[in-house]
Amino acid sequence: MQRNISSLIGYSLGATDGEIGKVDEFYFDDKNWSIRYLIVETGSWLNGRKVLIAPQSVKSTDSDAKEFFVNLSKELIKTSPDIDTDKPVSSQQEISLYGHYAWDRYGGGGFYAGGSAPFLNTPLIIDEKVFKEADNNDDRKDDDLHLRSTNALTGYHIHATDGDIGHVNDFIIDDKTWEVLYFVIDTHNWFGGKKVLVNVKHITDIQWENSKIILDISMEGVKECEVFDESDYDHIEQTDSSSKQPRETSL
């Protein structure tokens, strides 16, 4: 099933021995569009510290209570590497996290116990040369330049081949694979104030320094994309993984 990210913000995370906090945002890889981490605000339990939890730790969910359940103990989370989530996550920090939690770099899980992540059948690359890839204007050469925050990208301007058309309002992910499928674009008054779903395959560039996302389709092409209806994504079906599939346009 497909979910919009904004509906998941604020979900509680239950460890094997109690609640650990609430989901504050998500980090995704802008190369393969996979969610790499849930960022969890621990509140008073851990002095407000934010922790990174890989999706593969999520084993089940209670959509009514708005809670994810992870196969981790509070003690394991408490003793995890302390990473400043306000700064880019370095390769060494990721290596430390995966070592601490003994996470499987090849697999994952959906919102359901026993879920699989086909798009993660290739290794999670932790290679120094990858982390040193950088734009000439980017000074974060020792960090993972492909790990991006959903919070940070929200509000980015969208530029079609023939003009600006709005901004990023939300993201649609697959709850089985944790893959980002669509950006929700708020078109303002250009298209009657409607929000539309644009497949990530149409993104040719993200200009971080200009807070702008470049598409390979025209404004008219965006107009032909599926209109976003939040009611289609407002709950998790526990036993039925079918979902409404946005229609593909012949762009």
C-alpha positions as CSV (number, residue, x, y, z in Angstrom):
1,M,0.0,0.0,0.0
2,Q,1.1,3.6,-0.5
3,R,1.3,6.1,2.3
4,N,2.0,9.8,2.4
5,I,4.9,10.8,4.7
6,S,3.0,13.6,6.5
7,S,0.4,11.1,7.8
8,L,3.3,9.1,9.5
9,I,4.9,12.1,11.3
10,G,4.1,11.8,15.0
11,Y,3.7,8.0,15.0
12,S,4.9,6.5,18.2
13,L,7.7,3.9,18.2
14,G,7.3,1.0,20.6
15,A,10.4,-1.0,21.5
16,T,10.2,-4.5,22.9
17,D,10.0,-3.0,26.4
18,G,8.2,0.3,26.1
19,E,7.7,3.4,24.0
20,I,10.8,5.2,22.8
21,G,9.4,8.3,21.1
22,K,7.7,9.7,18.0
23,V,8.6,9.9,14.4
24,D,9.9,13.4,13.5
25,E,11.0,12.9,9.9
26,F,12.6,10.5,7.5
27,Y,15.9,10.3,5.7
28,F,15.9,8.9,2.2
29,D,18.6,8.2,-0.4
30,D,18.3,10.4,-3.4
31,K,20.0,7.9,-5.6
32,N,17.6,5.0,-5.3
33,W,14.8,6.9,-3.5
34,S,14.7,4.5,-0.5
35,I,13.9,5.5,3.0
36,R,17.1,4.8,5.0
37,Y,16.0,6.0,8.5
38,L,13.1,7.0,10.6
39,I,14.2,10.0,12.8
40,V,12.7,9.5,16.2
41,E,12.4,12.2,18.8
42,T,12.8,10.5,22.2
43,G,11.4,13.3,24.4
44,S,12.0,13.2,28.1
45,W,12.9,9.5,28.1
46,L,16.3,10.2,26.5
47,N,16.6,13.9,27.2
48,G,15.1,14.8,23.8
49,R,17.8,13.1,21.9
50,K,16.9,12.1,18.3
51,V,17.8,8.6,17.2
52,L,18.0,7.0,13.7
53,I,16.1,3.7,13.2
54,A,16.4,1.7,10.0
55,P,13.1,0.6,8.5
56,Q,14.1,-3.1,8.7
57,S,13.6,-2.8,12.5
58,V,9.9,-2.0,12.1
59,K,8.0,-5.3,12.4
60,S,4.4,-4.3,12.8
61,T,2.1,-1.3,13.1
62,D,-1.1,-0.3,14.8
63,S,-2.8,2.2,12.5
64,D,-5.5,3.1,15.0
65,A,-3.0,3.9,17.8
66,K,-0.6,5.4,15.2
67,E,2.3,3.3,16.4
68,F,5.1,1.4,14.9
69,F,6.7,-1.5,16.7
70,V,10.4,-2.3,16.4
71,N,12.4,-5.3,17.4
72,L,14.8,-3.3,19.5
73,S,15.0,-2.8,23.3
74,K,15.1,0.6,25.0
75,E,18.6,-0.2,26.3
76,L,19.9,-1.0,22.9
77,I,18.6,2.3,21.6
78,K,19.9,4.2,24.6
79,T,23.4,2.9,24.0
80,S,23.4,3.6,20.3
81,P,25.9,6.0,18.7
82,D,24.8,9.6,19.4
83,I,24.4,11.2,16.0
84,D,23.6,14.9,15.5
85,T,20.6,14.6,13.1
86,D,20.8,18.3,12.3
87,K,24.0,17.6,10.4
88,P,24.7,15.2,7.5
89,V,25.3,11.6,8.5
90,S,28.8,10.5,7.7
91,S,29.8,7.1,6.4
92,Q,31.6,6.2,9.6
93,Q,28.4,7.1,11.6
94,E,26.4,4.7,9.4
95,I,28.9,2.0,9.9
96,S,28.7,2.5,13.6
97,L,24.9,2.3,13.6
98,Y,24.8,-0.9,11.5
99,G,27.4,-2.4,13.7
100,H,25.6,-1.5,17.0
101,Y,22.2,-2.8,15.9
102,A,23.6,-5.7,13.7
103,W,21.3,-4.5,10.9
104,D,21.3,-6.5,7.7
105,R,22.7,-4.3,5.0
106,Y,20.9,-6.3,2.3
107,G,17.4,-6.5,3.6
108,G,14.5,-4.7,5.2
109,G,10.9,-4.9,6.0
110,G,7.7,-3.2,5.2
111,F,5.0,-1.9,7.7
112,Y,4.1,-5.6,8.2
113,A,5.9,-8.3,10.0
114,G,7.7,-10.5,7.5
115,G,7.7,-7.8,4.8
116,S,10.4,-7.6,2.3
117,A,12.2,-4.9,0.4
118,P,12.9,-5.9,-3.2
119,F,14.7,-2.6,-3.9
120,L,17.2,-3.4,-1.2
121,N,18.3,-6.7,-2.7
122,T,21.5,-5.0,-3.6
123,P,23.9,-4.0,-0.8
124,L,23.6,-0.8,1.1
125,I,26.8,0.8,-0.2
126,I,29.1,2.1,2.5
127,D,32.0,3.0,0.3
128,E,34.3,5.9,1.0
129,K,34.4,7.0,-2.6
130,V,30.6,7.2,-2.7
131,F,30.5,9.4,0.4
132,K,33.1,11.7,-1.2
133,E,31.1,12.3,-4.3
134,A,30.2,15.9,-4.2
135,D,29.1,18.9,-6.1
136,N,31.9,21.5,-6.4
137,N,29.8,23.9,-4.4
138,D,29.1,21.4,-1.6
139,D,31.6,21.4,1.3
140,R,30.3,18.2,2.9
141,K,32.7,15.9,1.2
142,D,33.1,13.6,4.2
143,D,29.4,13.1,4.6
144,D,26.8,11.0,2.8
145,L,25.7,13.6,0.2
146,H,22.8,11.3,-0.9
147,L,21.1,11.1,2.4
148,R,18.3,13.7,2.5
149,S,15.7,14.8,4.9
150,T,12.0,14.8,4.0
151,N,11.6,17.8,6.2
152,A,14.3,19.7,4.4
153,L,12.9,19.0,0.9
154,T,9.4,20.0,1.9
155,G,8.8,23.5,0.4
156,Y,11.4,23.1,-2.4
157,H,10.4,24.9,-5.6
158,I,9.5,22.7,-8.6
159,H,10.7,23.7,-12.0
160,A,9.2,22.1,-15.1
161,T,10.9,22.4,-18.6
162,D,9.0,25.6,-19.2
163,G,8.6,27.3,-15.8
164,D,8.1,27.1,-12.1
165,I,4.9,25.3,-11.0
166,G,4.7,25.1,-7.3
167,H,6.5,23.4,-4.4
168,V,7.0,20.1,-2.6
169,N,4.2,19.5,-0.2
170,D,4.5,15.8,0.7
171,F,5.9,12.4,-0.4
172,I,4.3,9.1,-1.3
173,I,6.1,5.9,-0.2
174,D,5.4,2.2,-0.6
175,D,4.8,0.7,2.8
176,K,6.2,-2.7,1.7
177,T,9.5,-1.5,0.2
178,W,10.0,1.9,1.9
179,E,10.6,3.4,-1.5
180,V,9.7,7.0,-2.3
181,L,7.4,6.8,-5.3
182,Y,6.0,10.3,-5.8
183,F,6.4,13.8,-4.8
184,V,3.2,15.7,-3.9
185,I,3.3,19.0,-5.7
186,D,1.3,22.0,-4.5
187,T,0.6,23.9,-7.7
188,H,-0.8,27.0,-5.9
189,N,-3.1,29.0,-8.1
190,W,-1.5,27.8,-11.4
191,F,-3.7,24.7,-11.5
192,G,-6.7,25.7,-9.3
193,G,-4.7,25.2,-6.2
194,K,-4.6,21.4,-6.7
195,K,-1.9,19.0,-5.5
196,V,-0.6,16.5,-8.0
197,L,1.6,13.3,-7.8
198,V,4.8,13.5,-9.8
199,N,6.8,10.3,-10.2
200,V,10.4,10.6,-8.9
201,K,11.6,9.3,-12.3
202,H,10.8,12.7,-13.7
203,I,13.3,14.4,-11.4
204,T,16.5,15.2,-13.3
205,D,18.3,17.3,-10.7
206,I,17.9,18.6,-7.2
207,Q,19.6,22.0,-6.7
208,W,20.3,22.0,-3.0
209,E,21.9,25.4,-3.0
210,N,18.8,26.9,-4.7
211,S,16.1,24.8,-3.0
212,K,14.8,23.8,-6.4
213,I,13.9,20.5,-8.0
214,I,14.2,20.2,-11.8
215,L,11.7,18.0,-13.8
216,D,12.0,16.6,-17.3
217,I,8.3,17.3,-18.1
218,S,6.4,20.5,-19.0
219,M,3.9,22.4,-17.0
220,E,1.2,20.8,-19.1
221,G,2.7,17.4,-18.4
222,V,2.4,18.1,-14.6
223,K,-1.2,19.2,-15.2
224,E,-1.9,15.7,-16.6
225,C,-0.5,13.9,-13.5
226,E,-2.8,12.3,-10.9
227,V,-4.5,14.7,-8.5
228,F,-3.5,14.0,-4.9
229,D,-6.4,13.0,-2.6
230,E,-5.1,12.6,1.0
231,S,-8.1,10.4,1.9
232,D,-6.6,7.7,-0.3
233,Y,-3.5,7.5,1.9
234,D,-4.8,8.1,5.4
235,H,-4.6,4.6,6.9
236,I,-2.6,1.3,6.8
237,E,-4.4,-1.8,5.7
238,Q,-3.1,-4.5,8.0
239,T,-4.3,-7.5,6.0
240,D,-4.7,-6.1,2.5
241,S,-1.6,-4.8,0.7
242,S,-3.5,-3.6,-2.3
243,S,-3.5,0.1,-3.0
244,K,-4.9,2.7,-5.3
245,Q,-2.3,3.1,-8.0
246,P,-1.8,6.6,-9.4
247,R,-2.2,6.4,-13.2
248,E,0.9,6.8,-15.2
249,T,0.9,9.5,-17.8
250,S,2.5,9.1,-21.2
251,L,5.1,11.7,-20.7
